[in-house]
Amino acid sequence: MKNIILFASGGGSNAQRIMEYFGQRDGYRVRGLFTNNPNAGAIAVADSHDVPSVIFTREELNDGTLLREVKQYDPHIIVLAGFLWKFPADIIKEYPHKVINIHPALLPNYGGKGMYGMNVHRAVHENKDKESGITIHYVNEHYDEGNVILQKAIAVEECLSPEEVALKVLSLEHEHFPEVIEQLLNKEV
Ligand code: GAR
């Protein structure tokens, strides 16, 4: 059984997609949902899939408590699905090439601190970029800078508003993220 753990800070639509996808497949399970946000919609999503949630503080993230907790879930992959805090170095070190993130833009464009969610889509739209998209990448100790696993693009020219860009990008995320997770889990020795 391959164990997946998710980190999410917000609404949790990616978390939901991932739980639905692996709920229909043998040999995988989402073992836990980790969040920094007690009000995250992702918690209700986890409840509805009988996945336990762990809510943690910034202190726990940085003082080793979270690493100890994560180890108890024996993850084969750690997936950041809309997680908005910087991910701690001790967990990255413990799980090399097993922590991945999804970013709602074509990195290295629109990455770094403060570049998340609608901030990204507003900037893309204001700059009248031709394309935007998604980047799924390994997580290293710098924001949005780990090796790219997959990028997919949408045409921004056809979008009338940042909200429209957001919708198109999110639907790309839902389409590709679960499959990439599955592929990475199967690549493992
Ligand atoms: C997603 O668009 C994801 O790419 C983004 O947060 C959203 C979460 O949506 N992540 C980042 O911006 C990370 N820098 P969701 O809660 O509906 O899955």
Residues whose N, C-alpha, C, O or C-beta is under 5 A from the ligand:
A	BS01	GAR	G10 G11 G12 S13 N14 A15 A81 G82 F83 I102 H103 P104 M115 Y116 G117
